[in-house]
Amino acid sequence: MGEKEQKGPGGVRYYRLSEIEGQNTFKSTWIIIHNKIYDVTRFLEEHPGGEEVLKEQGGGNATESFEDIGHSTDARELASSMVIGELHPDDRDKIAKPVETLVTTVKQETSWTNWLIPAVVAAIVTLIYRTYIAESN
Ligand code: HEM
């Protein structure tokens, strides 16, 4: 594709998302954390959290899972020794946006029921209250 070996500032190796997604085989596992590419192939068996979790994230964005676990500074230092490059700047939106869009869509879909239910409850309460007031007068 003529896009191989792209370099960023400081000679950092840029990888396209398509190249990374291919690296999830029995031979090699790459993961993305904060737009950095980690080759965890040789680390799989040593990972205290198990090799399965790394393989699950293989070829994709593991940022959230990595942060959710709350990895120690030791773990972060260890991780930095496995960096092989960075995600190409043009591909960074691609791993971040779909998640945000999905969340927004879900929120939009539920938003009218979010106010509809309280509104209906409020209306019923008002009716009961009015009936009660009317009866006691
Ligand atoms: C280069 C990437 C990674 C490195 C170097 C790394 C390293 C480590 C280390 C050293 C620990 C021991 C606890 C600590 O020091 O914080 C650990 C625990 C753990 N890691 Fe990772 N990790 C990486 C990526 C991931 C990812 C992507 C996931 C999830 C998908 C994950 C899931 C876990 C879990 C669940 C534990 C907890 C194990 C336990 O407490 O029993 N790790 N990792």
Boltz pocket constraint, residues with backbone or C-beta under 6 A from the ligand:
constraints:
  - pocket:
      binder: B
      contacts: [[A, 31], [A, 38], [A, 40], [A, 47], [A, 48], [A, 49], [A, 50], [A, 53], [A, 54], [A, 57], [A, 62], [A, 65], [A, 66], [A, 69], [A, 70], [A, 71], [A, 72], [A, 73], [A, 74], [A, 75], [A, 76], [A, 78], [A, 79], [A, 82]]
      max_distance: 6.0
